[in-house]
Amino acid sequence: MSYQQPLPHPESAVEGPTEAEHAGRAAVRRQAQGMNHHEAARAFDRLAARADSPAPEDIGEPSAEPDGGRRAAELAEWERIVDQLAVHAGTYDVESDPYVQGERAAAGES
């Protein structure tokens, strides 16, 4: 099961994530703070198993995202964090997450 969101075509106009997607990713990062790999994997599995979670093949379908894409973004963020924790020992820390730091740098935040 993969909730990784596809990269946009380089020539297409990129609008960026919606507010709902930003909110979903931020909520996951708050929940994941201090979790180890197994804890994060269980959280991902619980969310993916919920009846109201979209199937990976349904992501991007307007009828499958009445929440503005928040649930799909939450699933993708959990998956990303689980993958990140799989390659290093320790717990998740948003302040040392290179993806988050890249987002902040791109947004001009410090």
N, C-alpha and C positions, 0 to 999 in steps of 0.2 A: 504494500500500500504506500503510495507516494503522493504527498500533497504539495510537493515542490511546484511552485508556480512558474510557468514558462516565461522565458525572457521575451520581451517584445521584439518585433522585427526592427532592425536598426533604422530603417527608413520611415517607420510609422511614428506618428506623433505620440509622445509618451506623456500622459496626463499625471502619472504618479498615483500613489495609493490614495484611496478615499479616506475620509475622516473615520469611517467605521473600521477600515483596515488598520489605520494607525492605532485606534483605540484597542482593537483586538490584540495587536502585537505588543502594545504597552502593557496590557493586562497580563499577558502570558509572561512577559519579562519580570513583572512584579511577583507573580506566583512562583516563578522558577528560581528566584534569588535564593541561593543557599542550597538548592537541591543537587543531589548527586545524579549520576547517569540513570540508575535504576528508578529513582523517584520521578525523574522527568519522563522516562519511558512509560511508567505507569500512568502519569497524568495525561500523556499523549493518547495512550490506549483507551483510557476512560472517555476522553473527549471524542475520539474517533468512533467509539462504540455507541455513542448516543444516537438515538433514532433521528434527531433533528440535524445531525452532521451530514454534510453533503458527501457523496461518494467522490473519489478523486476524479473520475471521468465526468462528473457533473459540474465541476468548478468552472466558472466562467459563463455558465448558462444563467441568464437573468432570472428564470423561474426558480432556480436552485439557490439563489442568493437574495432572499427577501430582506436580509439583514444588512445589505450593502456590501457583502463580502467579508463581514467580520469573522464568521465562523471559519471560513476557508483560510483567512489570514492567521487565525489562532492555531489552526491545525498545522499550517506551514511553518509557523514560528516554533511550535513545540517540536516539530520534526527537525528543524534546523538546530535547535538547542540540544536535542538528543544526539544528533550526529556530532555536534561539537564536543559534547561531554564524552562521547565514545572514544575520542582520540587523546584525551588527557585525563589524568586522575584528578579528582577534586570536585568542587562544587561550582555551580553556575554563579557568575558575578557579572552583572550588567556593565560594571565599570571596566572590566577587562575583556569584554566581548568585542573582538575586532570588527564584526559586522555593525554593531551599534556605534562603535567609535567612528567608523566610516560614514555612517548615516549622519552623525553629529557634525563631522567635518564638512560633509557636503552641504549641510544646512547652515553652516557658519556658526555652529554652536561650539562651545569648548567643553 
